[in-house]
Amino acid sequence: MTKASIKHLTLTPQHWDSVLMKIKDEYNPSVYLIRERMQKTLGFTVRRHQEWIDRSQTPGDDLDSGYYLESVHLDFYDDAKKTWFLLKYSDIINSD
């Protein structure tokens, strides 16, 4: 496990909320509320990301100039725990 091998997984806020509800059912609050404990126990930390989508360049779109696209990034520090996460929560991650 090296810091150079950090990989992230991107989820929609709705998918993350569903995963978080399952995590809350299985773990103590200290695991999902304290970043260091989350990293040690679950193998990742969470960060919310907003990307500006500029619509001013889209032809025929006069309503507004753009919007923020929100996503949740899970930064993994352990490949085995990332695999475990994907297996455990794949039904939620892949749902539409």
PyMOL commands that set and color helices and strands:
alter all, ss='L'
color gray80, all
select helices_A, chain A and resi 3-5+13-26+29-33+35-42+79-93
alter helices_A, ss='H'
color red, helices_A
select strands_A, chain A and resi 7-11+44-54+66-76
alter strands_A, ss='S'
color yellow, strands_A
deselect
rebuild
show_as cartoon
